[in-house]
Amino acid sequence: MRVVVIVKATAESEAGIMPSEQLLADMGRFNEELVKAGIMLAGEGLHPSSRGARVTFDGKDRTVTDGPFAETKELIAGFWLWQVRSMDEAIEWVKRCPNPMPGTSDIEIRPVFEADDFGEEFTPELRARDERLREQLAGN
């Protein structure tokens, strides 16, 4: 199963405070472990929300709101995409992760939808299109 591992933002990360050299080294070692174990598919840190934007959809209308955004605890500071056998395995890996922030922090784990999760609505034609797109992405 694939999971997205979400590093939640803090007041410090939203203020643009960069990680220490020690944390960067610790995270680098952890990422190496993930890669060697065949777990990590992708992972990146994100700039603070002050450098981002949101697009709100309401029917056919689109409204753009520039950051920063309120509710820091609901924002994302970074992510990984992992391939694991189970949610329990993902939890065990997260428990080994260095604390990504100087103080208290949260990491959220969410399963990624797979084709079979969509049921009959994901027709053979839609599945074929999805496969073609995945093959194109893999080639890039």
Secondary structure, DSSP 4 states (H G I P E B T S, - for coil): -EEEEEEEP-HHHHTTPPPPHHHHHHHHHHHHHHHHTT-EEEEEE---GGG-EEEEEETTEEEEEESP-S-GGGSEEEEEEEE-S-HHHHHHHHHHSPPSSSS---EEEEEPP-GGGGGGGS-HHHHHHHHHHHHHHHH-
